[in-house]
Every structure is written in C-alpha cells, then in structure tokens.
Amino acid sequence: SSMKAYFAGLPKESPWVFFRHDGVYRQLLPTFVYNALREAAVASKVQAVNIHTFRRTAAINMLRAGVPLPVVQRAGGWESIAVLVKRYLPIAADDLIGAVDKVDEALKSGLILDSLEKSGDAQVQKMAV
C-alpha cells in the first residue's frame, strides 16, 4: 500500500512520527495540519471541522463500540469523565433511541426485573408478583 511505502521510506534515525514531504523530510508542524484540514474541508464542502472534530468522533466511535467511558477518557487524554461528557459527547437522537431500545430489550428478557428482585427491595418484589 502507499502508506506502507511511505513509512518504509522514512529516515530511520528521525525522532518524528509524522512528516511532511516537500523534497526533504522535516517535522510536520501544527500549522501544516490545520491548513491541510481547512483545505480538505473547503474542497469537500464540510463546515465547522477542526482537529477536535476527530478527537470527538474517535470518542463517540469508541463508546458506540462498547469501550468503557474511563478507557475512552484516558485514551483521549481528557482531564475527567465529566469534561469528556459535557464538552465532547453531544448525545444524538440515534443514541437516545438506542438507549431506549436496550432498556426495552432488557425489560422483555427479564434482566432488569431479575436484577431488581435480587436487590432485596420490598417494593420491587411486590411489583414483581
């Protein structure tokens, strides 16, 4: 693949992971990344995209894949789970529907009722009868 060839051609002694190639390998500067992202967004007619868009998308994808919230928080380097949830994880309508569907499935299977009955709560035990 072209990616494999790219990495195979990098100087072995370089301290950098990402490079910009314009005749000579050199450090990939943040301004280059921002400019490339802006140009790609304009070309694809995507609005309101920035580097944090990728960070947020990665977090959402990890959560949807079942990665526990504390792991997502550490992987993304967020200060706390509260910051991650409040600033970076807006809840989409599909997520809410998915949550309702999961609760519905758990109720139909008896999973929630079984769990509540095992809790020893007298009110729940009365409702179960």
Contacts in CASP RR format, 6 or more apart in sequence:
PFRMAT RR
TARGET T0000
AUTHOR 0000-0000-0000
METHOD contacts of the structure
MODEL  1
SSMKAYFAGLPKESPWVFFRHDGVYRQLLPTFVYNALREAAVASKVQAVN
IHTFRRTAAINMLRAGVPLPVVQRAGGWESIAVLVKRYLPIAADDLIGAV
DKVDEALKSGLILDSLEKSGDAQVQKMAV
10 19 0 8 1.000
10 25 0 8 1.000
11 25 0 8 1.000
14 25 0 8 1.000
16 27 0 8 1.000
16 28 0 8 1.000
18 28 0 8 1.000
19 25 0 8 1.000
19 26 0 8 1.000
19 27 0 8 1.000
19 28 0 8 1.000
20 26 0 8 1.000
20 27 0 8 1.000
20 28 0 8 1.000
20 29 0 8 1.000
20 32 0 8 1.000
33 51 0 8 1.000
34 50 0 8 1.000
34 51 0 8 1.000
37 49 0 8 1.000
37 50 0 8 1.000
37 51 0 8 1.000
40 46 0 8 1.000
41 47 0 8 1.000
41 49 0 8 1.000
52 88 0 8 1.000
55 76 0 8 1.000
55 88 0 8 1.000
56 88 0 8 1.000
56 89 0 8 1.000
58 75 0 8 1.000
58 76 0 8 1.000
59 72 0 8 1.000
59 76 0 8 1.000
59 84 0 8 1.000
59 88 0 8 1.000
59 89 0 8 1.000
60 89 0 8 1.000
62 71 0 8 1.000
62 72 0 8 1.000
62 75 0 8 1.000
63 69 0 8 1.000
63 72 0 8 1.000
63 89 0 8 1.000
64 95 0 8 1.000
67 75 0 8 1.000
69 81 0 8 1.000
69 84 0 8 1.000
69 85 0 8 1.000
70 81 0 8 1.000
72 84 0 8 1.000
73 80 0 8 1.000
73 81 0 8 1.000
73 84 0 8 1.000
76 84 0 8 1.000
78 84 0 8 1.000
78 88 0 8 1.000
103 112 0 8 1.000
106 112 0 8 1.000
107 113 0 8 1.000
113 124 0 8 1.000
113 128 0 8 1.000
116 124 0 8 1.000
116 128 0 8 1.000
117 124 0 8 1.000
117 125 0 8 1.000
117 128 0 8 1.000
END
